[in-house]
Amino acid sequence: MLNCLMYKLCYYRFVETDGKGFDRVRGYEIGKKHFKLTHFEEVFTTHHWMVRIYKLKPQKNRVRGKLKKLKSGARTSPTLVGGRKKNPWQ
C-alpha cells in the first residue's frame, strides 16, 4: 500500500505540515514519510490540502524517431521508405 500512486499523491510533502506526519482525521502516523515523485509534479495545492493538482512530467527515456536497422535479407513492406520505416510521429 505504501508504494501505490494514490498514497504517494495524497501524502506527498505531508511531513512538511507539522514535521511528524500525523494524520489527524485517521488518527495515525503515516508509514512512509519521505519519498519523491518521479513521473508527476505538484502544480497546485489548496491551503487545507483539500484539492491537489499534479502535472505529468515529460518522459525522459523515450527516444522518438529512432529506427532499427533492417536485416539484409528482409522483405520490404509498404511502410518502408528508402530501406527505413516511416516515422509515425512526423
Secondary structure by P-SEA (a helix, b strand, c coil): ccccaaaaaaacccccccccccccccccccccccccccccccccccccccbbbbbbcccccccccbbbbbcccccccccccccccccccc
